Amino acid sequence: MRPAGFLSERQRRFAWLGFLLAAFQAPMAAKLIDDASWLFAVVVALLVATVIIADDSARRRPAGVEAE
């Protein structure tokens, strides 16, 4: 059994969905909108990607090792 991260499987699926939606929305918005509001979608995608990466590292940590 793998050690669990801080996200449940359902939360992890939603995080991936949110990342993909934000990552695809940003270039489309940049092409269609003249202002820089598309940059917000890039920031959201980076934030969600950071959470997914942190959850991955927590899942790969050996079971007996505590976070510092």
Secondary structure, DSSP 8 states (H G I E B T S, - for coil): -----SS-HHHHHHHHHHHHHHHHHHHHHHHH-SSSTHHHHHHHHHHHHHHHHHHHHHHHS-TT----
